[in-house]
Amino acid sequence: MADPRIRQIKIKTGVVKRIAKEKVVYEKEAEQQKNRVQKIKDEGQNEHNIRKQEEVLQECLMMVPDCQRRLAKAFADLKNTLETEADLKDHQDYLTAQQVLKDAECQLVAAS
């Protein structure tokens, strides 16, 4: 049977990957929404439309720090697990987890 530590590493790796991807999606969505709000303002649409689109923009902007906070927590958790399970360093899932940490690190630095 497979080592349960490897299973935990796989799960935590997946969490970090998913949250990092989610953060990128929210950042893109917020940028698109900013452009949409500006376009609506430029077209001179009614105030109600503008306010509703600005509310959507604010919701998008609120999600980015939330993702950042969850990513930092998941990142630290995976990093701690890898340090604890260093004896597995030759296992493919361990190496994958290290690469995911490296990739996610730029997401953490970008927001700091």
Protein Blocks (a to p, Z undefined) as FASTA:
>chain_A
ZZfklmmmmmmmmmmmmmmmmmmmmmmmmmmmmmmmmmmmmnopafklmmmmmmmmmmmm
mmmmmmmmmmmmmmmmmmmmmmmmmmmmmpmklmmmmmmmmmmmmmmmmmZZ
